[in-house]
Amino acid sequence: MPFPSSPRARSGPRRRSLLAVAPAALLVAGCSAGSENSGATGGSRPSAADRARARAARDSRALAERYDAVVAAHPKLAERLRPLRAEVVRHAQAFGAPASGSPSPSPSGSASPSASPAAAVPAKEKDALAELAAAEREIADRRATALLDVPGELARLLASVAAAGAAHVYLLTEAGR
């Protein structure tokens, strides 16, 4: 006799799968950061791996700026979000982004869309956390898709950072409850 399904449908990763994958993902991320040579050989167009690496670095920098905007709008969340933001910055560095100077909520003076996330932070803390979780989920899904088109070492890095993003989604949604 089959068991009836749960009336509450869950979306996202299960707690057990996150707990099983997270240590391996962190190990792979630590071992593979910066160990791959770029595939560009002086051609006029960057390789798929270089484009994927650049996009991942941009995504991580934009996500760190989004964390900064949420902390600026909701200072009470700073302690909870600090470790997640620091990990996002490390992800950007692993993909080749320059090290950001400060983990403070004030982004450096860049002329990109970094000003728009600050204006878009929801007024309620719970909504702000949900928006951060949605951004983490979107980027993790994008990285999981991109890893199919890149060589081994970069694919492993994308996979481990996507797994870390999935863990962030879980932590952000649990913190919002």
Buried (B, 14 or more C-beta within 10 A) or exposed (E): EEEEEEEEEEEBBEEEEBEEBBEEBBEBBEEBBEEBEEBEEEEEEBBBBBBBBBBBBBBBBBBBBBBBBBBBBBEEBBEBBBEBBEBBBBBBBBBBBEEBEEEEBEBEEEEEEBEEBBEEBBEEBEEBBBBBBEBBBBBBEBBBEBBEEBBEBBBBBBBBBBBBBBBBBBBBBEBBE
